[in-house]
Amino acid sequence: MVQAVVTRLKRFEVPEDLTWNVEDLFATGEGWQKEMESIEEDLSIFKQFKGKLHEGPQVFINCLSAQEKLSVRLVQAGTYAMLRQSEDGTNPVNQANSSKLASLRAKAASALSFIESEILALPNGTVEKYIEEEIELVAYKNQLTDLMKTKEHRLSPETEEAIAALGEVLGAPYNVYQAGKLADMPFSSFHDSEGNELPNSFALYEDRYEFSPDITIRRNAYSSFTDSLENYNNTFASAYSAEVKKQVTFSKLRKYNSVTQMLLDSQHVTEEMYHNQLDIIQKELAPHMRRFAQLKKKVLGLDKMLFCDLKAPLDSEFNPATTYEDASKVILEALKVMGPEYLEIMEKGLTERWVDLADNVGKSTGAFCSSPYGSHPFILITWTDTMRGAFVLAHELGHAGHFYLANKYQRIMNTRPSTYFVEAPSTLNELLLGQHLMDGTDDKRMKRWIILQLLGTYYHNFVTHLLEGEYQRRVYNLAEQGVPLTAKTLSDQKYDTLSAFWGDSVELDEKAALTWMRQPHYYMGLYPYTYSAGLTASTAMAQSIKEEGQPAVDRWLNVLKAGGTKKPLELLKSAGIDMSKPDAIRKAVSYVGALVDELENSYE
């Protein structure tokens, strides 16, 4: 007998305790709308400063102070709209509000664009003189220093204002991608081995079916999932091609040597550091991951190791289930090593509705943490009652703890470190959770399961995102050579990237090439490779905490509190980690190899 299709909940049907408390930002939609209108009205305040930043430090500080206050308001209003859109991208009100926000941001960028242009037009030494004469300007020193370094890449004030005014249009590629992915793309249901019909979606596939122990569910879900991707590949290719061309054009207009140099500039990362992450991990990790894939094939008794089998659980009968409440307790126990100040933040996050747990129609896939200044963080996750979810939750709580501390100890312009660093606090939490679970059991099967979770973390950051980074490198190289970025070209590049890494250990079907359509990271600059940089740093930090205890914890908490006041190399050096050399990368890859060794030995 065929089972009826299970209907996913609509957002309004979701119990409140499974949702985040967005009302902590704005009590009502009407309140948000009034604030949007008020922000737009207050943009006129900046007219009094236009053309006058050369008049002295008092006008200068008044302008920057007004800009700072506006930034806080924009961040909070923007976060509210983003969270609502993320919880239900099919809701027309949320769609409209996202559009309103994009429009307001463009207006604000246009109204404020003169600030940077006028600062850069000041005679050399003027900014430094202002800082000496006005003590309140010291807080803005990092921001101003970074701005002055961009001087050679700035366009005329009129051009910069025009670009700022086009912000909404320039953001269109990403918005087209998100709308297609979250709102428009339908997925066909599929059947399991007993003929039951199961629904499919981005969230269900990436959070559940891809990890299913049932080969029929895993492969049929993959077929359903990739069929939908294929139907949209030309649309998504147009969106991504536009994004890449935009960045390449900007790099030329701003007189950078390459788009890579431009995108790394804002991260304060050298091209050597960037290429080290991509080259060393691909070369030295591939043999370990190929062994991992072949071990799965052997243990699971697969006829062949397909791309869609890579995330299949090795021990399907041992997949610890857990409630959100129980997972929360284990996470808090694991993070006790971080001390009372950090632990209190974690407790708040887990008990005061910072987390959105539900699965509903239109909800954004994957997981993220948003940490608006002046409020608490918000975490999106689709909870599926598996212990694996505890690692995802611990990861996002790492972001929450980081930015809660940075927001507490720094002004808004000094809270955000380089994206090169930003994944370190999150992955450290995962490693601490794994270490705690490993220390708490003598059960061979449980230890194997924990190893698999840790390998999952490295797979996510050192394989999935690292190969996204390699793919970006290839695509930008083609774009700079003038090669048209068609759907076929993009898919061919993804296939070649996957094939070079997996070799003959995995059989790649032609639809594996569509994997480039699954992630929004390609619209966020050179973001994907930074996941590997963060995990490289957190691997070293986890080892230091294990060996040193409190002194290492204290160094790390000071790094988190520093926010964006230091460049990534300096930030990590103060934690005791040197990322200017490849040693830390090689040690992290070796650790992954040791985990694979341990896993292989557990089956002997």
N, C-alpha and C positions, 0 to 999 in steps of 0.2 A: 504494500500500500504506500502510495506517495504522500509524503508529509507536506502540509501546507507551508508556503513560504513564510518565514519569520519576518514580521514587519519591524523595522527599526523605529524607535521612538522619535516623535517630533520634539523640538526643543521645549515647547511649553508643557510637554508631558513628563519631563524629567523631574524627579524629586529634588527639592531645593538642596538637601544635604549632599547631593552629588555634584553640585555646581559651585563655582567660585563666587565670591561675594563682590561682584562688580560695583554694587551700591556703595562700597567703601570709597570709590572714586567719585561717583555722582549718584545721589539718592534716586534720581529719576531721569528718564530720557529728556524730559523738559528742562531739567536743571543743566544737563549737558548742552542742550541747544542754546540756552541763555548764555552759558559761558562761551560757546563758539561765537555768538553774536557780539559779546562783550570784548572778546579777544580781537575780533575784526575791527571794532570801533577804536580800540586802544592802539591799533597800528598807527593811527594819526599822530600819536605822541612823538613818534620818531622824526617827524618833519622838523621839529625844533632843533634837532641835532645835525641835520643834513647840511653839509658844507661848512661845519663849524668845529670839527674834531681837531683842527690845527690851532684852536684858540687857547688851549691850555689843559692841564690835568683835570680841572674841575668839570668842564664840559665832557671830557673824555670818560671820567668815572661815572658821571650821571647817565651817559648813554649806555655804557656797558652794564651798569646796574639795572637799567630799564630792560635791556636785552635779556639779562639773566632771569629777571622775574617773568618776562614773557615766555622764556624757554620752559620754565617749570610749568606754567599754565598750558602751553602747547603740548608738552609731554603727557600731562595728565589727561587732557581732552583727547589727544591722539591715541593714548593707550586704551581709553574707554571704547573708542570706535573700533580699534583693532581687536580687542577682546570680544566685543559683540559680534563682529564679522567672523572671528575664529570659532565662536561657539555655534554659529549657524549662518553659513555663507549663502543659504537659500532665502533667508528672510529679506524681503525687499526694503524694509526699513534699515536694516544693517547695511545693505548694499548702497542705499542712498546716503546714509551717514558717512560711509567710507569715502564716497565721492565728495561729500561736503568737506570732509577733513582734508582730502587731497587738494581741493580748491583753496581752502584757508591756508594750508601750508605753502602753497605756491604764492599766494598774496603776501604772506608774512616774509617769505624768502626774498620776494621782490622789494618789499618795503624796507627790509633791513640790509639789502645787498650793498648799500653805500658804505656801511660801517667798515667792512673789510677793505673795500676799495680805497676809502679815505685813509685808513690806517697805513695801508701799503704805500700810499702816495706821500706820506710824511717824510721829511728829510731824514737821512740816516742818523740814528742816535736819539731821535725825538722820543720814541716810545720808552727807551731806557731812562731818559731824563724825567719823563712823566712818572715812571714807577718810583724813582728816587724821591720825587717831590710829593707824591700822594701815596700814603701807606696803604690805603684801601685797594690800590691797584696791584699790590703784591700777590693777592689771591688769583689774579688773572695772568700772572707772569708766564706760566706754561702755555696757556692758550695763545697769548700774544707772541711768544717766542716761536711756536709752531707756525703761526700765521706768517710771520716775517720770513720764514724759510721758504714759503710758497711764492714769494715775490716774483721770481723769475718765470713762474708758470701762470701768472695771472694775465687775464685779458683786460681790455679797457673797461672802465667802470660801466659804460653803457652796455657793452656786450655781456658783462657779468650780470647786470640787472635783467637783461633780456633772457639769459639762460635761467636765472632764478624764476622769472615769471612763467617760464615754460616747464616748471617742475612737474606739474600734473601730467603734461603730455610726455615728458621724458620718463615718467614712471609707468607709462602705458604698457610696455612689454610685460612687466611683472604682473600688473593688474589683469591683463588678458590671460596670462598663464593661470593665475589663481582662480579667476572666474571660470575658466574652462575646467580646471581640476576639481574645484569644490562645488560648483553650482550646475554646470551644464553636462558634465560627462556621466552618462548612465553606464551601469555594469550589468551584464546579463547574469542571471542566477545560474547555478551549475548543480550537478548531482554528485552525491557521494556514492560509495560502492553498493549501498543498499537501495539506491534510487531516490533517496530523500533530496528534495530541492533546497538549496541553500542560497541566501542572498550574498551579494558581493559588493564591496565598496573599497575605496582607498584605505580607509581605516581598518576594515575587517581583513583585507588581504595583508597589509603590512604589519598589523599588530596580532593577527591570529593565524590565518590560513598558511602564511609563508612558513610558520613555525609548527605546522600540524605534523603529528607523527604518522598520520594516515596518508600514504602515498597517493591515493586516488584524490583525496581532498586537495592535497598540496599541488598536484599537477593539473587537476581540472580547474582549480581556482586560478592558477597561473595562466592557463589558457584563456579563461574568461577575462581576467585582468588585462592581459596583453592584447587581446582582441580590441578592447576599448581604447587602449593606448594607440594602437595602430590606426584606428579611425580618426584620431586627432593629431597624428604626427605632422601633417603639413601645417596645421594651425599653430601647433606648439613650436615648430621649426621657424615659422615666420616671426613669432614673438621673440624667440631666443636669438635669432639672427639680428633682429632690430636692436636688441640689448647689446650684443657684441659690437655691432657697427657703431652704436652710440659711444661705447667706451673707447674704441679704436680712434674714432673721430676726435673725441675730447683729448686723447693723448697726443694727437698730432697738433691740434689747435694750441694746446698748452706747452708744446715743444718738449715733450718727453722723448727719450730715445725709443721707448716702446710702451705699449699699453701695460705690460707687466711692471715696468718701472713706475708708472703712474699709480697703479693699484697697490703696489707694495709701499709706496711713499707714505701713504696715510697710516700704514701699519707700523712704520718705523722699522722695517725689516729689510735686510740686504738681499739682493738677488741670490747671493751665495747661500744664505740661510734657507731661502725658498727652494732652490734647486736641491740642496742637501736633503731636505725632507722628502721630496718626490723621488729623487734618484736612489738614495740609500735604502729607503724602506722598500721600494719596488724590487730592487735587486736582491737585497738580503732577506726580505720577508717571504718572497714568493716560494722558495723551497719549503719553508715551514708550512705555509698555507696549502701547498700542493699535497704535502704529507697528511695534513688535516683532512683535506677533501677525500683523499684515497682511503684514509681510516674510516671515514663516514660510510663510504661506499661498501667497504668490507664488513663493517659491524652491522650495518642496516641490511646487508644482503641485497643491494640494489643491482638491477640489471646493468645500469649505467649511471654515472654521476652527472645529472643534469644541472643546469644553472639554478633551476627552481628547487633543487634538493639541498643546496648549500646551507640553508638555515634549518634543515630538519633536525629535530632533537636526536642525540645519539642514544640516549636511554629513554625511550618514549614512555616506559611504564613508571619512570621515576621523574616526575615533573611536579615538584611540590606546589600544591595549591595553597593560597593564603588569602586572607581577607585584607582589605586596606588597613584595618585597625591593627592586625597582627604584624603586617609588613612595617607599619609605622613604628611599632615597638622595637622590632629588630634593628631598624635603621638608627633609632635613637641610641640603642645600646652600642652599635658599631661606632657611632660618632662621639661617644663620651670622651674619647681620647683627645678631642678637639677643645675640651674645656667648657665651663658653664656658660660663658657669654655666647659662644657659637651654638651650644645645645639649646639654649632658650629660644634662639631664632628658629631652629628646626622644629621645636615643639609648637611654636606659634603657627608655623607654616602648615603643620599636619593637622592642627585642631581648630583653626580659626578661618576655615574656608578660603585658604589661599589657592586650593587645588580644585580644578575641574576634572571630575572623574568619568563622567557619563559618556556613553556612545549615543549619538543622535544624528539624524539626517542633517547634513550640511556642516557638521563639525570638522574642523581642520584636522589633518592627519598628523601622526607622529606626536612629538612632545616638545614643549618649549617653556621657557620662563621669561616673563616680562617684568621688569623692575622699575616702574615709574618713580621718579624723584618725588619725595614728599608723601609717598604712600608705601604700602607693603608690596612685595612681589606677588605675581599671579602665575600659577603653573597650570599648563594644559597637558593632560594625559588621558588616554582612553584605557581605563582600568579593566583588566580581563581576569582578575582573580588568580594570577600566576605569580610565583616567586620571582620570575624574571622581571615582572613589573616593578618589584622593589628596587632593582638596579636602575631602571629608568627613572623612578621617583627619586632615588638618592642622587642621581645625576642632576636632575633639575633643581633639587634642593641645594646642591652645590652652587649653582648659579644664584639661587635666592640668597644664600648665606653671604656670598661674595658681594653682591650689590646692595644687600641690606646694610652691610658694614661700610661699604664705600659711600653709599648715600648718607649714612649717619655721620661719617667722619670727614666728608669732603663736600665742597660746594658743587653745584650741578655741572659746572664746566670742568671739574676735576675728578669726576667719578668713573669715567669709562677708559679702561686701559686698551691697548692694542688688541685686535681680534686674534693676534698671534698668541696671546696669553689667555684669552677668555675661556677656553675649554679646559684649562688646567684645574680650577677649583671644582668643576663638575665631575671630571673623571677621577679626581682624587677621592671624592666621596664613594664612587663605585669601588675603587681599589680597597678603601678602608672597610667597606661592607664585605667584600670578598674575603679579606684577611680575617675579619671578625668571625665570619661563618666558618672559615677553615680552622681557626683556632678552637672553635667550640664543638668540634665533632671528631670522632675517631672512626666514623662509619665510612668505609671505602667508597660506597656508592655516592654518599653525600659529598665527599671530597671531590669525586669525579664530576659531579654536577656543578660544584662551585668552580672548578677549573674551566668547565664549559661556559659558565657565565662570564668569567674573566676573559676567556677567549672571545666571547661575544662582544665584549667592550673593545678589545683590540681589533676585532673584525670590523666593527662599526667605524672606528676611527682610523685604523691603519690600512683597511682594505676598502670599504665602501666609500668613505669620504676622501681617502688618499687617491683612489682611482678617479673620483670626481675631479680632484685637483689635477691629476695627470691629463684627464680629458679636457679640462679648461685650458691647460697649457697648449695642447694640440690645436684646439679650436681657435684660440687667439693667434697662434702662429699662422694658421691658414688664413684667417681674416686679414692679417697684416700683409699677407702675400696676394690679397685680392681674390681668393678662392670663394665662390658663392657658397653660402652655408644653407644648402637645401636639406630637406629631411633625410635624403639618402646619404649625403655627406656626413651629417651629424651622427646618423646611425652607424655608418661605416667606421667612423672614428671611435665610437663607443665600443663596437665589436672588437676592433683592433686592440684597444686598451685592455679590455677584459681578456682577450686571447693571449696577449703578451704576458699577462700576469699569471693566468691559470695554466697556460701550456696545454698539454694533452691530459691533464688530471681531471678536467671538467669538459663535458660535451656542451658546447654553446649552440643553442638553437638561434635561428635568425631573429627571433623576437627578444632575445636577451639584449640585442642592440638598442632596443627601445628604452633601456634603463635610464637613459639621460632625461627622459620625460618625467621621472618620478619625483625629483627634488627641486625645491625652489632656490637652492643655494647658488645656482648659476647666475642668479639675478642680484647677487649680493657681493659683487667684486670677487677677489681671490679669497673667498671664505673657506671653501671645503678643505684645503690643505692644512688650515690652521687647527683643525681637529687633531691632526697627528702631532702638531707642535705642542698642543696643550697636554695630550696624553704622554708625550715624551717627558715633559716637565713633571707631570703628576706621578709618573712611574719613579722618577728620581726622588720626588718628595716623599712618597709613600715609604720608600726604602729608608730615607733619613729619619722619618718619624718612628719607624720600627727600631732603628738602631740607636737613636738619640733620645726619643721621647719628648719631654716638655720643651727643651731649647728649640727643637725643630718646629714644634707646634707654634711656639711664640713667634718665630721668624715668619711662618706662613700667615698667621693672623695679621701681623703687621703689613705683609704684602697685600692681603685682601683689603685692609683699611686704607692703604695708600691709593687705591682706585687708579686713576689715570695720571697721577702726579709724577710717575716715572715711565721711561721707555721700557719695552719688554725685556731687553737684555739686562738693563739695570735692575728692573723689578725682580727678575729671576736670580740674578747674582746675589741680591740681598736675601734670597731664600736659600742660597748656597748651590745654585745650579748655573752652569755655564753653557749657554746655547749657541755661543759663537763658534763652537767646534762640533764636529759630528759625533763625539764620544757618547753623549747622552742618547742620541738616536740609536747608535749601535747597541748600547746596553739595553735599551728598551726592546729592540728587535730580538736580542739574545734571550731576554726574559720570556718573550713570546715563544721562542724556540724551546725553552725549558718547559713551558707549560704543555706544549705539544708532546715533548718527550714523556712527561709525566702521564699524560693522557694515554699515549701508546702503551706505556708500561702497565697501566691499570687494566689493560685487556689481555695481558700475557698470563 
